[in-house]
Amino acid sequence: RYDVRGQGSYVAVREGLLRLHGAGAKVVALAVINPDTAGELGAVVEEFLSLPLVRAHITPNLRAVWDETAISALKSGLLEAMAVWGKQFRSGKAFVLEPFTTKILSHLQGAMPCARRCQLAAHEIMVAPSGRLYPCGEMVGDDEDGCHVIGDVWTGVDEARLLGLRVQKDRVETLCADCAIRARCSSSCGCKHE
């Protein structure tokens, strides 16, 4: 991602993650996959494994245009990511990498683990390169629309805005109540449902 000056944020983000870890924070990373980076997921997972993370997430940019070439690259990238993660797992070093870990647990348990359900900023807050805070990685997007912003690194969290988003999120219990695969769904995101 580019910062507010239009420069890549990789070095600053990596340094920030290391500083957070050094200060005792439990660091979680999120990588957003774009069509032009989808084939590089093996390298992304290798980078995750080189950092002091408690877990990491990879998720596609659902706002991007995914043509057949990009989807093919995504498939090969996911296979590479799985190979890197699987090698780490088989070596006895378990590392939570979503969506892989939760999908395996869902298959083994026949339902999504309750702890994975959306809790909006209860355990983590997302920091965009701009310094704005979000209660969920899915809400960051291009960091242009302020409707999901709950504050920034300079002034902290706006509790009233966070409460409003939590009320909106809880609509999922009504909207999805009749769904036949509700227990297997990895999204309890009322914010995504219109």
Residue frames relative to the residue before (quaternion, step in Angstrom):
aa qw qx qy qz dx dy dz
R 1.0000 0.0000 0.0000 0.0000 0.00 0.00 0.00
Y 0.3979 -0.7065 0.5349 0.2373 3.52 -1.18 0.64
D 0.4273 -0.6906 0.5170 0.2704 3.55 -1.10 0.69
V 0.7544 -0.4062 0.2659 0.4418 3.57 -1.31 -0.04
R 0.6670 0.4691 -0.3042 0.4925 3.62 1.23 -0.31
G 0.5505 -0.6367 0.3780 0.3856 3.57 1.33 0.04
Q 0.5583 0.5878 -0.3930 0.4340 3.59 1.26 0.29
G 0.6177 -0.5592 0.4074 0.3738 3.57 -1.18 0.58
S 0.3227 -0.7829 0.5096 0.1526 3.57 -0.98 0.87
Y 0.3449 0.7887 -0.4681 0.2000 3.62 1.28 -0.02
V 0.7029 0.4703 -0.2855 0.4509 3.61 0.69 -1.08
A 0.6756 0.4925 -0.2965 0.4617 3.59 0.88 -0.93
V 0.6527 0.5047 -0.3213 0.4648 3.59 0.97 -0.82
R 0.6481 0.5138 -0.3238 0.4595 3.60 0.92 -0.87
E 0.6610 0.4938 -0.3013 0.4779 3.58 0.93 -0.89
G 0.6451 0.5244 -0.3167 0.4568 3.58 1.02 -0.80
L 0.6311 0.5248 -0.3300 0.4662 3.59 1.01 -0.79
L 0.6672 0.4968 -0.3020 0.4656 3.58 0.94 -0.87
R 0.6381 0.5103 -0.3265 0.4752 3.61 1.04 -0.74
L 0.6327 0.5251 -0.3313 0.4629 3.59 0.98 -0.83
H 0.6518 0.5047 -0.3084 0.4746 3.57 0.92 -0.91
G 0.6545 0.5254 -0.3036 0.4511 3.58 0.96 -0.88
A 0.6879 0.4540 -0.2664 0.4998 3.57 1.18 -0.60
G 0.6343 -0.5800 0.3198 0.3987 3.59 1.27 0.15
A 0.4710 0.6763 -0.4495 0.3445 3.60 1.24 0.10
K 0.3738 -0.6651 0.5925 0.2584 3.53 -1.21 0.60
V 0.1717 -0.8477 0.4997 0.0467 3.54 -0.22 1.30
V 0.0994 -0.7573 0.6451 0.0222 3.55 -1.01 1.01
A 0.1784 -0.7993 0.5666 0.0909 3.59 -0.88 0.90
L 0.1478 -0.7585 0.6297 0.0792 3.54 -1.22 0.63
A 0.0838 -0.7694 0.6318 0.0417 3.56 -0.90 0.98
V 0.2266 -0.7628 0.5937 0.1196 3.56 -0.77 1.06
I 0.2873 -0.7755 0.5457 0.1352 3.56 -0.71 1.14
N 0.1181 -0.7687 0.6265 0.0524 3.54 -0.91 0.99
P 0.6850 -0.4919 0.3243 0.4286 3.61 -1.14 0.42
D 0.7135 0.4550 -0.2687 0.4600 3.61 0.97 -0.78
T 0.7309 0.3790 -0.2407 0.5140 3.63 1.23 -0.19
A 0.4100 0.7632 -0.4378 0.2405 3.58 1.28 -0.13
G 0.6862 0.4963 -0.2871 0.4477 3.59 1.03 -0.68
E 0.6546 0.5374 -0.2988 0.4397 3.59 1.28 -0.15
L 0.3315 0.8000 -0.4630 0.1890 3.60 1.22 0.24
G 0.5688 0.5760 -0.3928 0.4365 3.60 1.10 -0.50
A 0.6693 0.4859 -0.2864 0.4837 3.59 0.95 -0.89
V 0.6114 0.5476 -0.3472 0.4537 3.59 1.07 -0.72
V 0.6807 0.4740 -0.2925 0.4758 3.59 0.88 -0.92
E 0.6095 0.5324 -0.3567 0.4668 3.61 1.03 -0.66
E 0.6373 0.5129 -0.3225 0.4763 3.59 1.03 -0.78
F 0.6197 0.5381 -0.3401 0.4592 3.59 0.96 -0.84
L 0.6930 0.4929 -0.2791 0.4459 3.57 0.88 -0.97
S 0.6441 0.5164 -0.3245 0.4617 3.60 1.20 -0.41
L 0.6720 0.4870 -0.2812 0.4819 3.58 1.29 -0.23
P 0.5041 -0.6482 0.4731 0.3192 3.62 -1.17 0.48
L 0.1916 0.8057 -0.5283 0.1874 3.57 0.52 1.22
V 0.4061 -0.6738 0.5458 0.2885 3.57 -1.17 0.52
R 0.7631 -0.1517 0.0716 0.6241 3.56 1.24 -0.47
A 0.1734 -0.7745 0.6000 0.1004 3.52 -1.33 0.28
H 0.2298 -0.7565 0.6017 0.1136 3.52 -1.27 0.53
I 0.0737 -0.7326 0.6698 0.0955 3.52 -1.21 0.63
T 0.0496 0.8021 -0.5887 0.0872 3.54 -0.85 0.99
P 0.4508 -0.6954 0.4785 0.2903 3.60 -0.95 0.77
N 0.4850 -0.6140 0.5367 0.3159 3.52 -1.25 0.54
L 0.2356 -0.8205 0.5092 0.1093 3.57 -0.21 1.27
R 0.6106 0.5431 -0.3537 0.4551 3.58 1.26 -0.12
A 0.5790 0.6004 -0.3662 0.4125 3.59 1.28 -0.28
V 0.4852 -0.6203 0.5209 0.3293 3.55 -1.32 0.24
W 0.1123 -0.8060 0.5809 0.0180 3.57 -0.57 1.20
D 0.0849 -0.7957 0.5992 0.0265 3.57 -0.20 1.25
E 0.7463 -0.4110 0.2681 0.4498 3.60 -1.28 0.06
T 0.6261 0.5343 -0.3381 0.4564 3.60 1.04 -0.73
A 0.6711 0.4909 -0.2930 0.4720 3.57 0.95 -0.90
I 0.6467 0.5104 -0.3230 0.4658 3.60 0.97 -0.79
S 0.6267 0.5214 -0.3306 0.4755 3.59 1.03 -0.74
A 0.6485 0.5034 -0.3069 0.4816 3.59 1.00 -0.85
L 0.6284 0.5339 -0.3323 0.4579 3.59 1.04 -0.76
K 0.6421 0.5224 -0.3245 0.4577 3.58 0.93 -0.85
S 0.6942 0.4512 -0.2898 0.4802 3.60 0.83 -0.92
G 0.6306 0.5364 -0.3314 0.4526 3.60 1.05 -0.71
L 0.6506 0.5073 -0.3103 0.4723 3.57 1.01 -0.81
L 0.6340 0.5190 -0.3319 0.4674 3.58 1.02 -0.75
E 0.6421 0.5071 -0.3176 0.4792 3.60 1.02 -0.78
A 0.6450 0.5210 -0.3150 0.4619 3.57 0.97 -0.88
M 0.6515 0.5110 -0.3077 0.4688 3.57 0.98 -0.88
A 0.6389 0.5294 -0.3301 0.4501 3.60 0.99 -0.79
V 0.6611 0.4934 -0.3011 0.4784 3.59 0.94 -0.90
W 0.6829 0.4824 -0.2828 0.4701 3.58 0.87 -0.99
G 0.6560 0.5278 -0.3075 0.4433 3.58 0.96 -0.88
K 0.6268 0.5308 -0.3302 0.4651 3.58 1.01 -0.80
Q 0.6425 0.5130 -0.3079 0.4788 3.57 0.98 -0.88
F 0.6616 0.5188 -0.2975 0.4525 3.57 0.91 -0.97
R 0.6924 0.4794 -0.2802 0.4606 3.59 0.87 -0.96
S 0.6325 0.5263 -0.3398 0.4556 3.60 1.17 -0.44
G 0.5886 -0.6064 0.3511 0.4031 3.57 1.31 0.01
K 0.6104 0.5257 -0.3562 0.4735 3.58 1.27 0.12
A 0.1567 -0.8168 0.5507 0.0714 3.57 0.12 1.28
F 0.0151 0.7717 -0.6336 0.0533 3.53 -0.97 0.96
V 0.3601 -0.7394 0.5271 0.2139 3.58 -0.72 1.06
L 0.0673 0.7745 -0.6210 0.1000 3.53 -0.65 1.22
E 0.1691 -0.8041 0.5666 0.0618 3.52 -0.49 1.22
P 0.5555 -0.1070 -0.8211 -0.0756 1.57 -2.14 1.27
F 0.4072 0.7591 -0.4528 0.2302 3.61 1.22 -0.11
T 0.6897 0.5011 -0.3017 0.4268 3.60 0.73 -1.05
T 0.7060 0.4600 -0.2792 0.4605 3.59 0.77 -0.97
K 0.6241 0.5317 -0.3497 0.4533 3.60 1.01 -0.70
I 0.6422 0.5006 -0.3280 0.4790 3.60 0.99 -0.76
L 0.6578 0.4986 -0.3104 0.4716 3.61 0.92 -0.87
S 0.6206 0.5411 -0.3361 0.4572 3.58 1.01 -0.78
H 0.6635 0.4970 -0.2994 0.4724 3.57 0.95 -0.87
L 0.6955 0.4833 -0.2783 0.4530 3.59 0.89 -0.92
Q 0.7683 0.3700 -0.1835 0.4891 3.58 0.99 -0.87
G 0.4566 -0.7063 0.4375 0.3180 3.60 1.22 -0.24
A 0.7722 0.1410 -0.1101 0.6096 3.61 1.28 0.13
M 0.5923 -0.5599 0.4317 0.3865 3.55 -1.25 0.30
P 0.4957 -0.6324 0.4944 0.3315 3.59 -1.00 0.76
C 0.5421 -0.6600 0.4133 0.3159 3.59 -0.81 0.98
A 0.6337 0.5612 -0.3432 0.4070 3.58 0.98 -0.75
R 0.6468 0.5293 -0.3236 0.4436 3.61 1.16 -0.41
R 0.4887 0.6613 -0.4442 0.3557 3.59 1.21 -0.16
C 0.6458 -0.5657 0.3652 0.3599 3.54 -1.16 0.71
Q 0.0184 -0.8055 0.5920 -0.0168 3.56 -0.94 0.94
L 0.3029 -0.8263 0.4420 0.1737 3.59 1.28 0.40
A 0.8514 -0.2068 0.0685 0.4771 3.54 -0.22 1.36
A 0.3952 0.7190 -0.4920 0.2911 3.60 1.18 0.31
H 0.8160 0.1787 -0.0736 0.5448 3.58 1.01 -0.78
E 0.8074 0.1029 -0.0453 0.5792 3.57 1.19 -0.32
I 0.1641 -0.7436 0.6419 0.0901 3.49 -1.29 0.56
M 0.3359 -0.7396 0.5503 0.1931 3.57 -0.99 0.87
V 0.1807 -0.7668 0.6097 0.0871 3.54 -1.00 0.92
A 0.2848 -0.7526 0.5731 0.1551 3.57 -0.67 1.12
P 0.6563 -0.5117 0.3606 0.4211 3.62 -1.17 0.40
S 0.6165 0.5554 -0.3445 0.4390 3.61 1.17 -0.49
G 0.5326 -0.6116 0.4170 0.4103 3.58 1.24 -0.44
R 0.5229 0.6247 -0.4238 0.3959 3.59 1.27 -0.07
L 0.3573 -0.7462 0.5346 0.1724 3.55 -1.13 0.78
Y 0.0859 -0.7747 0.6261 0.0206 3.54 -1.11 0.83
P 0.4669 -0.6940 0.4679 0.2851 3.61 -1.05 0.68
C 0.7902 0.1584 -0.0574 0.5892 3.60 1.27 -0.18
G 0.5491 -0.6440 0.4300 0.3144 3.57 -1.00 0.82
E 0.6133 0.5681 -0.3424 0.4288 3.57 1.12 -0.66
M 0.6813 0.5220 -0.2812 0.4293 3.58 1.14 -0.55
V 0.5253 0.6607 -0.4149 0.3398 3.59 1.19 -0.35
G 0.0389 -0.8330 0.5493 0.0544 3.58 0.86 -0.92
D 0.7728 -0.2707 0.2380 0.5224 3.57 -0.85 -0.99
D 0.4205 -0.7321 0.4393 0.3070 3.58 1.33 0.13
E 0.4732 0.6629 -0.4465 0.3706 3.56 1.04 0.81
D 0.7062 0.4132 -0.2353 0.5246 3.57 1.08 -0.79
G 0.3049 -0.8079 0.4817 0.1495 3.59 -0.60 1.08
C 0.4352 0.7469 -0.4432 0.2374 3.62 1.21 -0.05
H 0.7440 0.3578 -0.2305 0.5151 3.63 1.15 -0.41
V 0.4370 0.6920 -0.4598 0.3446 3.59 1.27 0.14
I 0.1458 -0.8045 0.5720 0.0663 3.58 -0.90 0.94
G 0.7903 -0.1667 0.0902 0.5827 3.56 1.23 0.35
D 0.3100 -0.7194 0.5728 0.2415 3.54 -1.26 -0.47
V 0.6832 -0.5157 0.3330 0.3954 3.56 -1.28 0.30
W 0.6523 0.5234 -0.3197 0.4453 3.60 1.20 -0.34
T 0.8050 0.2674 -0.1343 0.5122 3.61 0.96 -0.79
G 0.5299 -0.6568 0.3992 0.3584 3.60 1.25 -0.18
V 0.7113 -0.4606 0.3454 0.4031 3.54 -1.36 -0.26
D 0.3091 -0.7073 0.6092 0.1818 3.55 -1.04 0.90
E 0.3206 -0.8041 0.4715 0.1681 3.60 -0.12 1.31
A 0.6247 0.5430 -0.3468 0.4413 3.62 1.04 -0.68
R 0.6551 0.4911 -0.3106 0.4828 3.60 0.96 -0.83
L 0.6409 0.5226 -0.3240 0.4595 3.59 0.98 -0.80
L 0.6442 0.5187 -0.3204 0.4619 3.59 0.94 -0.85
G 0.6399 0.5321 -0.3229 0.4507 3.60 0.97 -0.83
L 0.6673 0.4821 -0.3009 0.4815 3.59 0.99 -0.78
R 0.6275 0.5289 -0.3451 0.4555 3.61 1.03 -0.67
V 0.6209 0.5216 -0.3377 0.4779 3.60 1.04 -0.73
Q 0.6518 0.5057 -0.3070 0.4745 3.59 0.95 -0.87
K 0.6453 0.5465 -0.3107 0.4340 3.59 0.96 -0.88
D 0.6694 0.5389 -0.3061 0.4095 3.58 0.94 -0.84
R 0.4633 0.6772 -0.4473 0.3560 3.61 1.26 -0.09
V 0.5397 0.6505 -0.4013 0.3528 3.59 1.16 -0.54
E 0.6004 0.5765 -0.3676 0.4147 3.60 1.06 -0.64
T 0.6917 0.4266 -0.2646 0.5192 3.58 1.12 -0.63
L 0.6836 0.5193 -0.2875 0.4246 3.56 0.84 -1.01
C 0.7952 0.3202 -0.1425 0.4947 3.59 0.95 -0.84
A 0.3520 0.7910 -0.4584 0.2007 3.60 1.25 -0.01
D 0.7537 0.4036 -0.2153 0.4719 3.61 0.96 -0.82
C 0.4545 0.7064 -0.4454 0.3098 3.62 1.23 -0.02
A 0.4842 -0.7053 0.4511 0.2542 3.56 -0.84 1.06
I 0.7680 0.3122 -0.1930 0.5248 3.61 1.07 -0.55
R 0.1727 0.8316 -0.5089 0.1397 3.59 1.17 0.55
A 0.6862 0.5003 -0.2947 0.4381 3.61 0.87 -0.93
R 0.7096 0.4465 -0.2584 0.4800 3.62 1.13 -0.55
C 0.5252 0.6584 -0.4022 0.3590 3.57 1.27 -0.23
S 0.3399 -0.7537 0.5275 0.1950 3.57 -0.92 0.89
S 0.6961 0.4422 -0.2775 0.4928 3.58 1.24 -0.01
S 0.0594 -0.7481 0.6605 0.0234 3.52 -0.84 1.06
C 0.3572 0.7923 -0.4300 0.2443 3.52 1.22 0.56
G 0.2034 -0.7856 0.5782 0.0851 3.55 -0.23 1.29
C 0.5808 0.6050 -0.3723 0.3975 3.58 1.13 -0.52
K 0.6652 0.5006 -0.3034 0.4634 3.60 1.11 -0.60
H 0.6622 0.5117 -0.3053 0.4543 3.58 1.16 -0.52
E 0.2824 -0.7621 0.5602 0.1603 3.55 -0.86 0.96
